[in-house]
Amino acid sequence: MKKEFIKLKVFTLGALGLLLTACGGGGSSGSEEPEPPVSEAPTWTAGVYEDESNFEARCENPRSGRDINGNPWPDQQGSHLYEKHWLRSWSNNTYLWYDEIQDQNPANFGLPTEYFEVLKTTATTNSGNNKDNFHFFMDTDDYQQQASTGASSGYGFRIKLVSAAPPRQIIVVYTEPNSPASAANITRGAEIIEIDGAAVVDGDANILNAGLFPAEEGETHEFVIRDLGINSERTVSLTSEIVTSDPVQNETIFNTASGDVGYMQFNTFGTRTAEQELIDAFVNFSNQGVQDLVVDLRYNGGGFLFISSQLAYMVAGDAQTTGRVFEETVWNDQHPNFNPVTGEALQPTSFYSTTSDEATAPGGVLPSLNLNRVFVLSMPGTCSASEAFINGLRGIDVEVILIGDTTCGKPYGFYPTDNCGTTYFTIQFSGENDKGFGEYADGFVPSSTDNGQDFVKGCVLEDDFNHLLGDPDEALLAAALEYQATGACPSGTANKQAKRHAQKAYVSPESLLNSERVQQRLFIEQSKFLEIPKELMNE
């Protein structure tokens, strides 16, 4: 299948709050068919790298059949050692910080995925966070299904763990329409008290994990729920099923004294259905003549860069974007002029003004609002393509007012790459806006001052689980509406300090042992574009 140009969803542990502890403690490359494997096993010479094509698709367990697009898998008989040598050469060729990888003998590692874990930099950012928090893999079939449709098995709710160690607390962040959770009338702010007889506060980790993250479709688990604003509890049985994400939710227009303000909750750039849903929302906003826009990206971990570019165009319009760069991609110093994945000459990503080739009506002109400012609601889960949207608009002097907290800090992207049934995600390029800025590895920080780079004018607030999303009394949305009316943050918020380092960090020291598993199989409950490990709690 065609490789995808992606800034992929990666949610922070701090943002999702999904690390529970017990008491105490794309597609195939489209390259030519590989040569049949030779009888000799590949050997390692430190600092010497053969071309990755010498090892590609030579698998311990070759696949038969076809991928989701009907293309035959290219696999031939090989071994785990071939797979590990492919990873080594591929990483040396395409990894952004290839010269910071310690070259180790693949034969000293077990599974290819175990070897993949060490093929990254160990450097840190200025704040002390890991420079690379975005190194992971997932099953290729799962990736293709989720990237194509945004659907997979679950209940259709997204949760936040308020407390990571006993006494634990789990709050529902939001639910998908037409899902088991919505059918059970579970909404934002509901607290999960008990799962299959195990108390969330201090119950058995294995039982809680099994209930929260069903292994397959058709599993039934019993939940005790305390709904938002209700003192009593109720018991519901939820059966997991294939849930399709609804990327754009709670689209609303507020009629204010200072003009009509559009609002939308946008959960993911990572499914192709997002393109049409955004178009429909902007057609409505345009027809209604909105004069300001609030884009709620607090739970949007990223996705397709082209959709991020389209969204930026729909905000800014033709006059402000024509001839301007949305994002320039920078690869490692081995590839200054050509994309090593596609072989194409490096060209900046423009502000896309038309629909994609896979849209319902390819090449159609996108609607636009022609705004010179936009309000963005953010949290540490605002990541990747969401940050590219912010950075791209700031690069053409469209004012972004940031309401909430510091974003995750991912000015990087990658091409998901399949080999032998596993799709690997390794940082391959960074992104810079029209002004050449892309150094926001510690996130965009809402601030009373704007430095034109990583400090963005805005208001610092904590997430508000006592109101539904789209409710004008919900803290972040209320702050945006007040700023739109008065030009200032609500009293008492502007002087708060954004949690630039502590909140933004992907993992705390006590959760470090678990962070690698989380990075391998990340979770997006609303779209299931990525996965989280099922074993979130550890004895």
C-alpha positions in Angstrom: 0.0 0.0 0.0 1.1 3.6 -0.4 3.1 4.9 2.4 1.4 7.5 4.5 2.9 10.9 5.4 1.9 11.0 9.1 2.4 12.9 12.2 0.9 10.2 14.3 -1.2 10.2 17.4 0.8 9.7 20.6 -0.9 10.3 23.9 1.1 11.1 27.0 0.6 9.2 30.1 0.1 12.5 31.9 -2.6 13.4 29.5 -4.5 10.2 29.5 -3.6 9.2 33.0 -3.8 5.5 32.1 -0.9 4.0 34.0 -2.6 2.1 36.8 -0.5 0.6 39.6 -1.3 -1.8 42.4 -0.9 -1.2 46.1 2.6 -0.1 47.1 4.1 0.5 44.3 2.4 2.2 6.7 2.2 -0.1 4.8 4.7 -2.1 2.8 7.2 -0.1 0.9 6.3 -0.7 -2.7 9.9 -1.6 -3.5 10.8 -4.4 -5.8 10.4 -8.0 -4.7 13.3 -9.0 -2.4 15.7 -11.6 -3.6 15.1 -15.1 -2.2 16.9 -15.6 1.1 20.3 -17.1 1.0 21.4 -19.9 3.2 23.9 -17.9 5.2 22.6 -16.0 8.2 23.4 -12.2 8.1 26.3 -11.2 10.2 27.0 -8.0 12.2 30.0 -5.8 11.7 30.0 -2.8 14.0 29.5 0.4 12.0 28.9 -1.3 8.7 25.4 -1.3 7.3 24.1 -3.2 4.3 21.1 -1.8 2.4 17.9 -2.6 4.2 16.5 -4.1 1.0 18.9 -7.1 1.6 16.8 -8.1 4.6 13.4 -6.7 3.8 10.4 -9.1 4.1 12.5 -12.2 5.0 10.4 -13.3 7.8 10.4 -15.9 10.6 6.7 -16.5 9.9 5.9 -15.3 6.3 2.3 -14.1 5.8 0.1 -15.4 3.0 -2.8 -13.6 1.5 -3.3 -9.9 1.0 -3.3 -6.6 2.9 -6.4 -4.4 3.5 -6.0 -2.9 0.0 -5.8 -6.2 -1.8 -2.1 -6.2 -2.3 -0.2 -9.5 -1.7 2.1 -9.6 1.2 5.8 -9.6 0.0 7.0 -12.0 2.7 9.5 -14.8 2.0 11.0 -17.4 4.4 13.7 -15.9 6.5 14.3 -15.6 10.2 14.1 -13.2 13.2 17.8 -12.4 12.5 16.9 -11.1 9.1 14.1 -9.0 10.6 16.5 -7.5 13.1 19.1 -6.7 10.5 16.4 -5.0 8.5 15.5 -2.9 11.5 19.1 -2.0 12.0 19.7 -0.8 8.4 16.3 0.9 8.1 16.9 2.8 11.3 20.4 3.8 10.3 19.0 5.1 7.0 15.9 6.9 8.1 16.0 7.6 11.8 16.3 11.4 12.5 19.0 10.9 15.1 20.6 7.8 13.5 24.1 8.8 14.7 22.9 8.7 18.3 21.9 5.0 18.2 24.3 2.7 19.9 25.2 0.0 17.3 24.6 -3.4 19.0 24.7 -6.9 17.5 21.2 -8.0 16.6 22.0 -11.6 17.4 22.2 -10.6 21.1 18.5 -9.8 21.2 15.5 -12.1 21.1 12.4 -10.9 19.2 12.8 -8.2 16.5 10.6 -5.9 18.6 13.0 -6.3 21.6 15.8 -5.1 19.3 13.7 -2.3 18.0 13.5 -0.8 21.5 17.2 0.0 21.6 17.3 1.6 18.1 16.7 5.1 19.3 18.5 8.0 21.0 18.8 8.2 24.7 19.3 12.0 24.7 17.0 14.4 26.6 15.5 17.8 25.9 16.3 21.1 27.7 13.6 20.2 30.2 15.0 16.8 30.9 12.4 14.8 29.1 13.4 12.1 26.7 14.1 13.5 23.2 12.4 10.5 21.6 9.1 9.6 23.4 7.5 8.3 20.2 9.2 5.0 19.3 6.7 2.2 19.1 5.2 -0.6 17.0 1.9 -2.4 16.5 0.4 -5.3 14.6 0.1 -4.4 10.9 -3.4 -5.7 10.5 -4.6 -3.7 13.4 -2.8 -0.6 12.2 -4.3 -0.8 8.7 -7.8 -1.4 10.0 -7.6 1.5 12.4 -5.9 3.9 10.1 -8.5 3.1 7.4 -11.7 3.2 9.3 -11.0 4.5 12.8 -12.8 1.4 14.2 -11.8 -1.4 16.6 -13.2 -3.3 19.5 -14.1 -1.5 22.7 -16.9 0.3 24.6 -16.5 3.7 23.0 -15.4 5.7 26.1 -12.2 7.4 26.8 -11.0 7.5 30.3 -8.6 9.4 32.5 -6.9 8.0 35.6 -6.9 10.9 38.1 -4.8 9.0 40.5 -2.3 6.4 39.2 -1.8 4.5 42.5 -4.2 3.4 45.2 -6.5 5.1 46.0 -7.2 5.2 42.3 -9.9 7.2 40.5 -11.1 6.8 36.9 -13.1 9.4 35.1 -14.8 9.1 31.7 -13.5 11.9 29.5 -16.0 11.5 26.7 -17.9 8.8 24.8 -18.4 8.0 21.1 -22.0 8.2 19.7 -23.6 4.9 18.8 -21.3 3.0 21.1 -22.0 0.6 24.1 -21.0 3.4 26.4 -23.4 6.0 24.9 -26.2 3.4 24.8 -25.7 3.0 28.6 -26.0 6.8 29.0 -22.4 7.1 30.2 -21.1 10.6 29.7 -18.2 12.8 30.5 -17.5 13.2 34.2 -18.9 9.7 35.1 -16.7 8.0 37.6 -16.0 4.2 37.3 -16.2 2.8 40.8 -16.0 -0.9 40.3 -15.3 -3.4 37.5 -16.4 -7.1 37.7 -16.5 -6.8 41.5 -13.0 -5.2 41.8 -13.0 -1.8 43.4 -11.1 0.8 41.2 -9.7 2.5 44.3 -7.6 -0.5 45.4 -8.9 -3.6 43.6 -7.1 -6.4 41.7 -5.1 -5.0 38.8 -5.7 -8.0 36.5 -9.5 -7.8 36.9 -9.6 -4.1 36.3 -7.4 -4.4 33.2 -9.4 -7.2 31.8 -12.6 -5.2 32.1 -11.3 -1.9 31.0 -9.5 -3.3 27.9 -11.4 -6.3 26.5 -9.1 -8.5 24.4 -11.8 -9.0 21.7 -15.2 -8.1 20.5 -18.2 -9.6 22.3 -16.8 -9.6 25.9 -19.2 -8.5 28.6 -18.1 -6.9 31.8 -20.0 -5.3 34.7 -19.3 -1.7 35.7 -20.5 0.3 38.7 -20.8 3.9 37.6 -21.4 7.2 39.5 -22.8 9.6 36.9 -21.8 13.3 36.8 -23.7 15.3 39.4 -25.3 12.2 40.9 -24.5 10.8 44.4 -25.9 7.4 43.8 -24.3 4.5 41.9 -25.6 2.3 39.2 -24.5 -1.0 37.6 -24.3 -1.5 33.9 -23.1 -4.4 31.7 -21.0 -3.3 28.7 -20.3 -5.7 25.8 -17.3 -4.8 23.6 -18.0 -4.2 20.0 -16.4 -2.6 16.9 -16.7 1.2 17.6 -16.1 3.7 14.9 -14.7 7.1 15.9 -16.7 10.3 15.3 -13.7 12.8 15.0 -15.8 16.0 15.0 -18.3 16.3 17.9 -20.3 18.9 19.7 -20.3 21.4 16.8 -22.0 24.5 18.1 -22.4 28.2 17.3 -22.6 30.7 20.2 -24.4 34.0 19.5 -22.5 36.5 21.6 -22.5 40.3 21.9 -19.2 40.4 20.2 -20.1 38.1 17.3 -21.0 34.5 16.5 -18.4 32.0 17.8 -18.1 28.5 16.3 -17.0 25.6 18.5 -16.1 22.0 17.7 -14.5 19.2 19.6 -12.0 17.6 17.2 -10.6 14.3 18.5 -8.3 12.9 15.9 -6.5 13.8 12.6 -5.8 10.0 12.3 -8.8 8.7 10.4 -9.7 9.6 6.9 -13.3 10.2 7.9 -12.1 13.3 9.7 -11.6 15.1 6.4 -15.3 15.1 5.4 -16.5 15.8 8.9 -14.3 18.9 9.1 -15.5 20.0 5.7 -19.1 19.7 6.8 -18.4 21.6 10.0 -16.8 24.5 8.2 -19.5 24.7 5.6 -21.9 25.1 8.4 -19.7 27.7 10.2 -19.3 29.6 6.9 -23.0 29.6 6.2 -23.8 30.9 9.6 -21.2 33.6 9.3 -19.1 32.8 12.4 -16.6 35.5 13.3 -14.4 33.5 15.7 -13.6 29.9 16.1 -12.8 27.6 19.1 -11.1 24.3 18.1 -11.0 21.9 21.0 -7.9 19.8 20.5 -7.3 18.9 24.2 -7.6 15.1 23.4 -6.3 15.2 19.9 -3.0 13.3 19.7 -2.5 13.9 16.0 -2.7 11.9 12.8 -2.5 12.7 9.1 -0.5 15.8 8.3 -2.5 16.6 5.2 -5.7 16.9 7.3 -3.9 19.3 9.7 -2.9 21.4 6.7 -6.5 21.3 5.4 -7.8 22.4 8.8 -5.3 25.3 8.9 -6.4 26.4 5.4 -10.1 26.2 6.3 -9.4 28.6 9.2 -7.2 31.1 7.4 -8.4 31.0 3.8 -6.7 31.8 0.4 -5.3 35.2 1.0 -3.3 34.3 4.0 -2.1 30.9 2.8 -1.3 31.2 -0.9 2.4 30.6 -1.6 3.1 30.0 2.1 4.6 26.9 3.7 2.5 24.9 6.2 5.4 22.7 7.2 8.8 22.0 5.8 10.1 18.5 6.6 13.7 18.1 7.6 15.3 14.6 7.5 18.6 13.5 8.9 21.8 14.8 7.3 22.1 11.8 5.0 19.0 13.0 3.1 19.2 16.8 2.6 17.4 16.8 -0.8 15.3 13.6 -1.2 12.8 11.7 0.9 14.5 8.3 1.5 11.1 6.6 1.9 9.4 7.8 -1.3 12.5 8.8 -3.3 10.9 12.1 -4.2 12.6 15.4 -4.0 11.9 17.2 -0.7 9.2 19.7 -1.1 7.4 21.7 1.7 3.9 20.9 2.6 1.6 23.8 1.5 -1.7 24.8 3.0 -3.9 22.3 1.2 -6.9 24.1 -0.3 -8.6 21.1 -1.9 -9.9 17.7 -0.9 -7.6 14.7 -1.0 -7.5 12.0 -3.7 -9.4 9.7 -1.4 -12.2 12.1 -0.5 -15.8 11.7 -1.7 -15.2 14.4 -4.3 -11.4 14.5 -4.9 -9.9 17.9 -5.8 -12.9 19.9 -4.5 -12.3 23.4 -3.1 -12.3 23.5 0.7 -14.5 25.9 2.6 -12.8 28.6 4.6 -13.6 31.2 7.3 -10.7 33.6 6.4 -10.0 34.2 10.1 -6.9 36.0 11.4 -7.1 34.3 14.8 -8.3 31.0 16.3 -8.8 29.8 19.8 -7.3 26.3 20.6 -8.1 24.4 23.7 -5.1 22.3 24.7 -3.8 19.8 27.2 -0.7 17.6 27.3 -2.6 15.2 25.0 -2.6 17.9 22.3 0.1 16.4 20.1 1.8 16.0 16.8 -0.5 17.0 13.9 -2.4 19.2 16.4 0.8 21.0 17.2 1.6 21.3 13.5 -1.8 23.0 13.1 -0.8 25.5 15.8 2.7 26.0 14.4 1.6 26.3 10.8 -0.8 29.1 11.5 1.7 30.9 13.7 4.1 30.7 10.8 1.8 32.9 8.7 0.9 35.3 11.6 -2.6 33.9 12.2 -3.0 34.5 15.9 -3.5 31.4 18.0 -4.9 31.9 21.5 -4.0 28.8 23.6 -6.4 27.9 26.4 -5.6 25.1 28.9 -2.1 23.7 29.4 1.2 23.0 27.6 0.9 20.7 24.6 2.9 17.4 24.3 5.9 18.6 22.3 6.1 16.5 19.1 7.5 18.4 16.1 8.3 15.1 14.5 6.7 12.6 12.1 7.3 9.2 10.5 6.1 6.9 7.8 4.6 3.8 9.5 6.6 0.9 7.9 5.5 -2.7 7.8 8.0 -5.6 7.9 6.8 -9.2 8.4 3.5 -8.3 10.1 4.7 -5.6 12.4 4.4 -1.9 11.6 7.2 0.2 13.1 7.1 3.9 14.0 10.4 5.6 14.3 11.0 9.4 14.2 12.2 10.2 10.7 11.7 14.0 10.2 11.0 17.2 12.0 8.7 19.9 10.9 9.2 23.7 10.6 6.7 26.4 9.7 6.9 29.2 7.2 9.2 31.1 9.5 11.6 28.2 9.9 10.5 27.4 13.5 10.0 23.9 14.7 11.8 23.7 18.1 8.9 22.9 20.4 10.0 19.5 21.8 8.8 20.8 25.2 5.4 21.8 23.9 3.6 25.0 23.2 3.1 26.9 26.4 0.0 29.2 27.1 1.5 32.4 28.4 0.8 36.1 29.1 3.5 36.8 26.6 4.1 35.5 23.1 7.7 34.9 21.9 6.6 33.9 18.4 7.9 30.5 19.1 6.9 28.1 21.9 5.3 30.6 24.2 1.8 31.3 22.9 -0.6 34.0 24.2 -3.3 32.4 26.2 -4.7 31.3 29.5 -3.7 28.4 31.9 -6.5 26.3 33.2 -7.0 22.7 34.4 -9.4 20.4 32.6 -12.9 20.6 33.8 -14.7 17.2 34.2 -17.7 18.7 35.9 -19.2 19.9 32.7 -19.9 18.3 29.3 -17.7 19.3 26.4 -19.4 22.0 24.4 -21.1 23.4 27.5 -20.4 27.2 27.6 -19.8 26.8 31.4 -17.0 24.2 30.9 -13.9 26.0 32.1 -11.7 26.0 29.0 -14.6 26.9 26.6 -15.8 29.5 29.0 -12.3 31.1 29.1 -12.2 31.2 25.4 -15.6 32.9 25.1 -14.5 35.4 27.8 -11.3 36.1 26.0 -13.2 36.6 22.7 -15.4 39.1 24.4 -12.9 41.0 26.6 -9.5 40.3 25.1 -8.3 38.9 28.4 -8.2 35.7 30.4 -10.7 35.2 33.2 -9.6 36.7 36.4 -7.1 34.5 38.3 -6.0 32.4 35.3 -3.5 34.5 33.4 -0.9 34.5 36.1 -1.0 30.7 36.7 2.1 28.8 35.6 1.7 26.3 32.8 3.0 22.9 33.7 5.7 23.1 31.2 7.9 20.3 32.4 6.2 18.2 35.1 2.8 17.8 33.5 4.2 17.5 30.0 6.6 14.8 30.7 5.5 11.5 29.2 6.4 9.3 32.1 7.3 9.9 35.7 10.3 8.1 37.2 8.1 5.6 39.0 6.3 4.6 35.8 9.5 4.3 33.7 9.5 0.6 33.5 6.0 0.6 32.0 6.6 3.5 29.6 8.2 1.3 26.9 5.2 -1.0 26.7 2.9 2.0 26.5 5.0 3.5 23.7 4.9 0.2 21.9 1.1 -0.1 21.8 -0.4 3.3 22.4 -4.1 3.7 22.9 -6.7 6.1 21.4 -10.0 5.0 22.9 -12.1 7.2 20.6 -10.6 6.0 17.3 -8.5 3.1 18.2 -5.9 4.3 15.7 -3.3 3.1 18.1 -3.5 0.7 21.0 -2.6 0.8 24.7 -1.4 -2.3 26.3 -4.0 -4.3 28.0 -1.8 -4.9 31.1 -1.9 -1.4 32.6 -1.7 -2.3 36.2 1.3 -4.1 37.7 1.6 -5.9 41.0 
